[in-house]
Amino acid sequence: MKRLGIFCCFDGDGIIDDYIYYMLNDIKDNLDELFIVANGFLKQETIYKLSKYSDNDIIFRDNVGFDAWAWREVMFNIGFINLSKFDEIILFNDSFFGPIYPFKEMFDKMDGEEVDFWGITQHGEAPNHKNLCPYGYRPVHLQTYFLAFRKNLVESDEFKSFWINLPNYKNNEELTFKFEAVLTRHFEDLDYTWKAYVDTDDLEESREKVMNLYAYDMHNLVLNRSLPVLKRKAFKIPRKIYLRYNMASDLSNTITYLEENTNYDTSLIYKYLLRTMDPGQLVDNLNLVKIIPKYQNISYSSNKKVLVIVHLYYEDIWEYAFNYLKNVPNYIDVLITTDTCDKKEFFEENIGKNLQNDVTVIKVEPRGRDMAALLVGARDIVKNYDYFCFMHDKKSQGKEYITVGATFRDVLWENNLASPNYINDIIKEFDDNPSLGLLVPPKIYHGTYFNDYITSFWSANLKEAKEVLDQMGIVSKINKSIGPLSIGNCFWAKYDALEPLFALCWDYDDFPKEPMPGNGTVSHALERIYGYVAAGNGYYTKFIMTDEYAESEIFNHSYMFMNIINNIKPVTLQYFVYSKGFFGFVNSIRNGFTKIRKALK
């Protein structure tokens, strides 16, 4: 078939992400001609790269009427007589990743279908919304991110009339209910036939039970029905909504399937998501956690240069650190920082000479504690390594019980340096995942740390954190309700992921003098922004934990969740009205407590 494609793109920052170039590279081989229309501005370097995909000039217009009016304008510019010279007109936008499988497979299959128009996916019959859809409900329809119209329909007066009389949609709701939900039914009523490439008729239920299958049954559609694209919006849907339909594992299962069974580079997905959403939400939505067996036989050697940096202050607990440092495989170098010459000699004698690694001990200035030791003292050394781990000793003496602070220390050290094989697995994780930049231990919630947990760990540090990110030119996507990814300043990282932080050329004077306040300093802000720095540099973050720790984590969360539920139950029937699902229950809590407050007045 002779095909014409019209591609519409829009980005508030004027950026065309790499996943789009990948998609255009594939689809252009199936098109005889391509027009590109941009709703809004594009950066100059983007225009240059994008223009290589079409022999026609890029068309620029305001984002009026969204993609529907962009396609309309281009078709009018081309002229309907010229459109009819093609066997098929393809209208598509930038709202999907892919193709997972070559578009040629899809086009070859659909070439054999005797239909007048088609799309990739369809949406089942659904209830109306604000009476926007003229049919009184949403009929079954093709989803309009990708549409194909055959010659006989394009040549018709009905096709031309539809686009001439297209309403000017003012918002996404109108676009969804007055354009997407109408187009298929409109032409079907005129006796034109249609079909979706991914057949989901057997999965559709009643109007009341309709759902977006490309989001909530994504893994099944990719694995068993050759869905060639993934909608971007599916990756930004809150977890609580996914829990209405499944165990919120569909996205992560799909990503794993792509990495293990297809040639699609998932870093294209990560790069876009890291640019446009809070990295903490990405971790949550994609279940980004690595549970590593503490005791396993893994023989692994990397060609990357790796360094473990440890800042030691307390001489009386040096053996604690030493016992963990003995787990570091001998191909990894060790750098110890401390604040006095006496301690330097002590650690050289008692740790350096008793490890099989290449060990260096240096004295740093007694200001800024562990944070200055990393960003100032170790700066010129760590830049020579590909991966590094940063650790420090810790007492947290101000907590209510000595065990509360000690447990925090254990969480940090155990989940970073649990065993030689555990560390080898971490290095392998970095080697196997080019877009992975940061591995952090889980957040804590025991004792009075629970208050920090439920207030998302930002407390007095949010303003300072944003200011530091601004200094690096990183547009922060911080969602205060999600909280920072890293707490405690102990982690594994690729140097390139955090390089912008080191490039700020910190000095000891940038850090507060002793006694350092317990919160609200630049040091407290810095330990919370590693995930945002990595994201700004195109790297995602994962939580890491041992299998032993994961066992406790599962039961702790289950216990705490059930205790909250059991304490809410006595007032549930009187004040809370909700569906049987978690989503409905959570959404009812705010309204329920509002009723309680009113009743107590």
N, C-alpha and C positions, 0 to 999 in steps of 0.2 A: 504493500500500500504506500501511496504517496502521502506523507503526513506533514502537517504544519503544527508547530508547538508554540504556545504563548505562555510564557512563564512570568508570574508575578511575585515580587519579593518586597518585603517591608521589614525594616529594623530601626528601632528608635535611636540607635547609636550609629546608624549608617554603615553597619558592618555586614559583610557577607561571609558567613562562617565556612570552614573547610568542608563540612558535610554537604553543603550546597554544590560546591565545585565537583565533589565526587559524584553527586547525583546527576549534574549536568553532563559530566563526562560520559556517563553511561547512556543517558536518554538521547543525547544528540546523535548517537549512532543509529537511532531508530526514527529520526526525523529528517526530512528533506530541507526544512527551513525552520528557524527559531527566532521568535521575537521575545525580547526581554523588557518588561515594564517594571519600574521601581516606584512604589508609592512612598514619596518622601525623598530625602536626600541620601546620598551614598558618599563615603569618603573617597578621595581621589584615587588612592591606591586600589580600592575596591572596584572602582569603575574600570580601571585599567585591566585588572584580572578578569572581571566579568565580561568585558567587551570581546574577549578572545573566543567566547562561546557562540557568538552570533555575527553574521555578516551585516546585520542591520544595527543601526544606532540604538543604544538603550533609550527607551522612552521614559521620561520623568514626569510625574504628576503628583498632586497632593493626594493624601490618603482619604479621598472622598469616595464613599461607596465601597471601600475595601477592595478585595480582589475581584468581585463581580463587576464593578464599574471599570476596573483596570482592564479586564478582558474585553469588556464592551467597547472601551475607547480604542483599543488596538484593532479589534475587528472592524470598527467603523473606519479607522485610518487605512486599513488594508483594502476594505471594500468587500461586500458580500459576493460580488461577481468573481473577484480574485480568490476568495475563500473557497468557492465552489470548484476551483481547479485542483483541489486536493481531495483525496479519498477520505481523509480523516483529519479533524481538527482536535488537538489536544490542549486542554486548558489545565494548568497545574500551578501550584504555589510552593512556598518554601516551608510549609508547616509539618514536614515529615522527614525522617531519616531514611536512608536507603539509597539504592535498592539492596536488600539483603541477598536476593537472587536476581540475576540479570533481567532488566526490563524486557529484553528480547524474548524470554520465555513467556512473559505475560502477553506481549503483543502477538506472538505466534499463536498462542491459544485463542486469544480473542479474535484474531483474523478469521478463525473458523466458525465464529458465532454469528448467526443470522439475526443481528439486532441493529437498531438505528442509533443507539447511543449506549455507552457503558461507563463504568467507573471501577475503582479498585474494591471499595467496600460499600456496604449499605447499612443504614440505620433502620431498626425495626419501628413498627407503628408505636407512637408515643402520645401521651396526653399533651394538650395545648398548654400555652403559657401566656398569661395576660391577654388572651384572645388574639394573639399576634398572627397565628396561622389561619388563613381564610377558610380552611376546611373544618375548623372546629376541633381538630386534632392534628398531630403530625403523621402523615401517611408514611408507609415504607418508602425510603428514598435513598438514592445514591449520595454518598458524602462528597461534597463538592471541592475537596482539595485536589482531586484529579478526575477530570471528565474527558470523555472522548465522544465526538459527534461525527457520524458518518455522512458521506456526501449527500445522500438523498434528503436527510434532515436539514443540513446546512443550506441546501438550495431552496428550501421551502419558504413560503411566505410566513408560515407560523414561527419558524426559527428567527427570522428577521424581526418579526413583530414582537416576539418575546423580549429581545434585547433592546429594541427601540423604546418599549414601554416599561423598562425595568425601573422600579422605584429607587429613589436615592436613600439607601439604608444609612441610618444615623448612628447605629451602635451594633455591637455583635449579636445582641438578642434579635434585632430586626433581621440581620443577615441570616441568622440560623433559621428563624421561623418563617420569614417571608421570602427568602431566596432558596436556601438549601432544602428546606422541607417542602417547597412548592415546585421546584424545577422538574423533578421526576414525574410527579403526578400530573403536572400541566401537560407535558408531552405525551404521557401515557393516555390521558383523556382524549388526545388527538389521534389516538391509534398508532403511536410510535412505540416500538418495543425496546426494552432495555434489559441489562443484566449486570450484575456485579462479578468481577473476576474472582473474588473470594466469596464463595457461596455459603451463606450462614442461615439460610431459611430454616433449617432443622434446629437451629439454636435459639430462634426467636420464640418468645413466650407471649403472654398477653400484653396488651397495651400498658397495663399497670406495672408489669415486671420487666419492661424494656430496659436495656442497658447498652452502653457503648462497648461492644464486643472487642473492638480494636484496642481498648484500654484494659478491660477487666478479664478478657480471655486471650490476651495477646500471645502468651506462650503457646497455647494450643493452636492458634491460627498460624503462627510462624512455623511451628513444628509439623502440623498435620494438614494445613490448607494453603501452604505456600504464600502466606501474606508477605509481600515483598518490601513493605515499608512499615515504619513505626511512627505514629503521630507524636509530635513533640509534647503536646499538652498532656499526654498520658504520664509523662515523667514528672509533672508538676502537680498532679492531683494529690491532695493530702492523704496521709496514710489512713486516717480515720474513715475516709470514704472508701478506700480499697477494702477495708475490713468489712464493709457491707456485703462484698461479693466473693471474697476469697481470703486467704491468709496473708495477704500483702506480700507475696513472694513472686508474683507474676513478672514484675519488671526485672528483678535480679535473676530469675530463671531464664528469662529471654536473653539477657546480656550474656549469661554463661553459655547458653546454647550458641549464640552468635560467635563467641570467642573460640568455642571448641569444634564447631561444625561448619562454619562459613568463612568466607574470605573478607567479610565486612570488618573494617577497622573500628572497633568500639571507641577508640580515642576520639573519633569524630563526634560521637555523642557526648562524651565527657567534656570536651572542649566547649561545646555550645552551652551545656548545662552549667558548667563552672562559671561561664561569663554572665549568665542571666539569672542565677538563683543563689540563695544562701547555701554554702557548701555543707552546712549541717543538715539542711533539708534533703540534699542529695544523698548524704550518708544514710539518712533515715529512710528515704524512699527506695534506695537500691540495696538496703540491708548490707551496707559496707562494713563488714566485720570479718576478721580472720581469726578463727579459733585453732590454735596450734597445739598438738599433743606435746606435753613437756618431755615425755620419754618416748622416743622413737628412733629408729635407725635410718638416718638420712645422710647419705654421703654426697656432699655438695661442695663445690668449689667455684667461686666466681672470679672473673678476670677484672672485676671492679676493685678500686681502692676503697677500703672501709676503715673508719676510725671510730673508736668509742672514747668519748670525752667525759671525764668525771670530775666534778668540782667537789673537793673534800674540805670541810671546815672543822668538823668535830674529830679530835684525835681519839676520843674515848669510844667511838663506834666505827673505827676504821676497819675492824675485822668483818663487820656486816658487809661493807662495800667490797672488801677483798674476796669474800666467799662468792659473791656474784661475778666479780671480774675473772675469777678462775674459770667461769663458763665460757669466756670469750675465746673462740677458736684462734689458733696462733697465727693465722694469715691476716687477722685484723689487728691494726695498731691500736695502742692505748695512749691517751693523753690525760694526765692528771693535773689539775690546777688547784692551787691553794694560796693562802694569803700571807704566809710568813716564811722566812728562810728556814726556821727550825722545823716547821711542818714539812717543807719541801724535802729536807734531808730525811726526816722520819719516814715519809711515804716512799721515797726512793729506796730506803733500806728495807722497809717492811713489806712493801707491795711490789715496787718495780723489779727488785732482784728475785722475786719469787713467782713471777709470771713468765710464761714461755713466749709472750708477745714482745714486739718492739715497743717499749714503754718510755715515754718522756714525761718528766714532771717539771712544771714551771711555776714560778711565783707570779701572782697577779696582784693588782692593787686591792687593798681592803675596803673597797667601795663597790656597791652594786651587787654584791654576793654572787650567786650562781649566774644571774643574767648577764652581768658585766663580764664574768669569766668567759662566757660563751661568745658574746658579741664583740668584746674588745680583746681579751686575753688570748682566745683561741682563733681569732679571725684570720690571721695570716697563715695558720697551719691548716685549718679545716678546708680552706678553699682548694687545697691540693688533693682532696678526696672526692669520690663520687657519692658515697653514702656515709652517713655518720649517725651515731647515737649519742644523745646527751643525757647525763644522769647527774644527780647531786645528792649529798647526804641530807637528812631531814629529821627534825625532832618535833616540830609543831608543839612547842611546850605550853602554848596558851590554851590548849583544848581542855575540855572538862575532865577527861581521863587520859592517862598516859597511853593507854591502848588505842585511843581514837587517832591520835597523830601517828603512832607506830603502824597502825593498819594502813593509813594513807601511804606511808613510806613503802610498806610491803606491796601494795597494789602497784606502785610505780616500778619498783625494782623487779618484782616477780614477773610482771607482764611485759618487761623489756628484755631481761637477761636470765630467763628461767633455767636454761640449760644450753650446752653447745649445739645440740641438734635444733633446739627452738630458735636459736640465733641464725643457724644456717637456713632454716625455713624462712625467716624474715628476709635474708639476703636474696633467696630464691624468689620470694614474692615481689621484691623490687625488680629483679631481673626479668621476670615473666610479664610484668605489667608496666609498660612504658609511661603511662599516664598517672601511675600511682606515685605520689610524692611524699606522703607523710603517714606514719603509723603511730598511733597514740594509744595508751592504756585506757581502760574504761573510766567513766566518771564515777565519783564516789558519792555515797548518800548515807553512810552510817553515822551514828552519833549526831552532833549538831551540824555536820556537813549537810544533813538533809535540808536545812534551811537554805543553804546555797544551791542545792540541787533544784528545789522547787521555785527558786527565784532565778534560775537559769545561769547562775554563776557570774553574771555580769556585775551586779551590785554597783559599785562606784567607778567602774572601769570602762564603761562603754564610750564615753566622750573621748578619753585618752586613746582608746583603741582606734577609733575612727580617725583621730588626728595623725597617728602614726601611719595608718594605711594611706591617708592622703599624701603624706610625705613621699611615699613610694609610688604615687600615681595610681594606686589601686582603688577603683571605684567599689566601695564596700557594699555588699548585698546583705549586711547584717540584719538578721531577724531576731530581735531581742527576745522573743518568746522561745526561740529554739536554743539559744545559748551557744557558747564557744565549744569547739571540738576538743581543744587541748586544755588540760588543767594540771598543774603540778610541775611543769617545765621539765618533764622527762619524756623522751620520744625518740623515734627513728625517723630520718629524713634523707631524701636525696638533696645534695647540696644545691643543685640547680633550682629546686622547688623553693628554697628559702633564700636564694642569692640576693634578691632585692633588699632583704632585711640587713644582711651583712654590708651591702653597698651603701647604706646610710652612714657608714664610718662612725660608729658610736665611739664616745669617749667616756672615761670613768666619771667625768663631771656631769654627764647626762643623767646619772643615777643619783637617787637621794642619799644623803649622808646617814650614818647610823646615829641613833636608833631608827631603823626604817619602819615607817607605819605599816600596820598589818593589812592595809588595803588601799586602793586608790592611787598607787604610784605607777610610774611608767613601766616598772618591772612587772607589776600585776597585769597591766594592759598587754604587755608583750607576750606573756605566756598564754594569753587567750586568743592571739590572732594568727598563730602559725597556720591554721587551716585556711584562713582568708588570704594570707600571703601566697601559699601554695596554689590556691584556686586562681588568684590573680595572675599567676605564672603558668596556668594551664594544667595543674596537677590536682588530683583528688586525694582525699584522706580516707583511711580505714582505721577502725578500732582493732586492736589486737589483744588477745588474752589467751592464757593457757586453758587447756581442757578442764583442769581442776577448778580454775577460777570460774569458768563458764557454768559449771554445775551449780556453784553457789549463786551466781548471778541469776540464773533461771528461777531458782526457788525463792530467792530474796524478792525479786520482782513479783512473782506470783503471790507470795505471802502479803506483801505490801498492798498490792492491788486488791486482793480479797478482803483485807482489813478495811480498806477505804469503802468498798462496796457494802460490807456488813454494817458499817457505821452510818452509811447513808440510808440503808433499807428502812429503818424505823419511820423516816419521814417521806419515803418514796411515794407511797400510795396517796398521801394527803396533798403533797406539793408538786411532785414531779409527774409529768405526763410524757411518755416516750414510747417509741417502738421497741421491739424486743432486741434490736441490734445495738452494738456499742456506739455507733454513730448517733443514733437517736437519743441514747442515754446521755452521752456527753453533751450534746446540744441542749438537753433539757436542764442540765445542772444550774447554769446561770439563771434561767428563768425560775427554777425551783427555789434558789436561795433568795431571789428577789421577792418571791411570795412569802418566804419565811420572815424576811426583814419587815415586810409590811404587816404580817400577822403579829409580830412582836411589838409593834409600835402602840 
